[in-house]
Amino acid sequence: MKQEHIHSEKKSVSFRQWIGGICFTFMIALLGYLLAKLPGFDHVGQLASAIVIAVMYRQFFDYPELLRLGIEFASKKLLRFAIILYGLKLNIGTVLQDGLGLLVRDVGVIIFAILLTIWLAKLFKADKNISLLLGIGTGVCGAAAIAAVAPIIKSNDEDTAIAVGIIALVGTIFAIAYTIIRPFLPLSNIEYGIWSGISLHEIAHVVLAAAPGGQDALAIGLLAKLGRVFLLVPLCFIFMYAMKKKISGDKSSDAKVEFPWFLIGFMIMSMIGSYVLGVSNPVSDEWLNGISILTAWCLTSAMVGLGLNVSLWDLRTKALKPLIAMGITSICLSILAYFIS
């Protein structure tokens, strides 16, 4: 009886730590949301603001070990859940029907971004893992792409958080720069929208940059961006195959590449969004907007969990060179996209 009581008490403590950790990440996500309402931070967004708060908390108060169970749940399980829900944003039918020409350019953009970032990382002797994640985030769809590929390439939480923080910061800077220089560019609204869609990092960055060009620019920009999101799935499988080859070639390694089951959920949600909700519209726009908000909050909570693993000392020693490599890649990508838009 005594052992059963002890076991029951341990389970109760674990459950409280689990709930407490999840609530803690959502509390910082809320602070990030409020911070993003302030002038200046409104361009940065909730995600990046929450990561900054999480990183600062870690430096001043250290990692909250008592809440580790819930924080790790947020950074892993909630992250995968958010990526699955993210699939609703992708309309496969629209991409395949109206965006095939853009899709070809999207493929070139992804290959260019990843290969150039990796090459620059070697040149600068930058951290390979962070640089690879940044190349993927730059080429595909920012934080969502980094979060999807990170478990496949066995990236640790700290490197993943650093990459997400950098991609959010640089992407925001570029999106604001696009809106500033738009009036001086000899591009039509449609061309400007395509340029934004095939070169900027996050969907939110494309919206921020393309909106001043009008509804047509925004629509074509999002279509171009969704083509890059569409390519996230085959890219993940390519990396999974590459990791399997690498592990099988390393006789001393007994590690295994786990199948990214959450990508199946991502594809299912994409199909539901494309061929059920996109055709018959069985639910209201308010319901879909609610899912979009839930996705953003789950993703932000997950990023808080990752951000709590970041040491500023490591950030200073590990992130500067990858940041430079990614910055150069982003500039080169913008120039390339300008000429092919």
Secondary structure by P-SEA (a helix, b strand, c coil): caaaaaaaaaaaaaaaaaaaaaaaaaaaaaaaaaaaaccccccccaaaaaaaaaaaaaaaccccccaaaaaaaaacaaaaaaaaaacccccaaaaaaccaaaaaaaaaaaaaaaaaaaaaaaaacccaaaaaaaaaaaacccaaaaaaacccccccaaaaaaaaaaaaaaaaaaaaaaaaacccccccaaaaaaaaaaccccaaaaaaaaccccaaaaaaaaaaaaaaaaaaaaaaaaaaaaaaaaaaacccccccccccaaaaaaaaaaaaacccccccccccaaaaaaaaaaaaaaaaaaaaaaaaaccaaaaaaccaaaaaaaaaaaaaaaaaaaaac
